[in-house]
Amino acid sequence: MKKILQITIFLFSIGVFACDCDEPKITEKFIESEFVANITILKIYPNQKNEQGYKADIKINELYKGEQLKSIYVYGRSDNGIGSSCDIYIPTNTKLVAYARKNKDGNFGIGMCSGLLYLNKSNQKRQKRELEILKAFKENNINSTEKITYREKSKLREDLKQFKGIELDKNFGIYEITFASDLTIKSVTEISGFKNPIDQKLIEIIKKSEWSSNDKGINDKVPENSKLIIGIYFYPEEKGNPSFLSKYY
């Protein structure tokens, strides 16, 4: 009985202190990061005293955004020991897409909530699509960094239901919204569309969408001509369920 109680307390403590972060959309994590690259971890260094992360030397396999770096900062423990629930350990020779932001010390850091994409044998379909989207960003010189948080007011989801059962060859479309300072939409531009007449319909739908924003505590007011990159994703028919378009990645 005592052992059962100890196990219960242990499991409860894990649940209470589990790292809590939503999986970011690829468009969000790309725009909010200062450095995005396909990298390989070459060497890791021990945590310095009182440091909550460790340095890792990297090899850049392909750079999508930012400057050429030789090392990044990983929030976690280099010995893979017990730390906070948000700590991560990335062993040498790991290949991944890193989405890094500059911290107060000037280091480019990655962590549990960065939206890292590990390039391994699992989830090959997602890896293929994410790498294709990153390639589209690079080809179209999308490299600005924006920390304004935008939220769509759910109308877009309803409008996309009309495309249920559609057949497309490409699995994503990327579009850029330009806002006026009061969040009215001034224009929508196709960055990498479906190469189908559907693109013009989607642009018209996005033009009618409504948004809220938060810019360092200021709600629903942004600098004139602020831009937002959004994705529309195609999910093919599967297990008898019809194909559909979604704003969810």
Salt bridges, closest charged atoms under 4 A:
GLU23 OE2 - ARG126 NH2 2.92
GLU28 OE2 - LYS25 NZ 3.83
GLU28 OE2 - ARG151 NH1 3.64
GLU32 OE1 - ARG101 NH2 2.56
GLU34 OE2 - LYS147 NZ 3.26
GLU62 OE2 - LYS138 NZ 3.35
ASP79 OD2 - ARG77 NH2 2.78
ASP105 OD2 - LYS104 NZ 3.77
GLU130 OE2 - LYS29 NZ 3.02
GLU130 OE1 - ARG126 NE 3.46
GLU132 OE2 - LYS128 NZ 2.68
GLU152 OE1 - LYS247 NZ 2.58
GLU158 OE2 - LYS161 NZ 3.20
ASP159 OD2 - LYS155 NZ 3.10
GLU204 OE2 - LYS207 NZ 3.56
GLU224 OE2 - LYS186 NZ 3.15
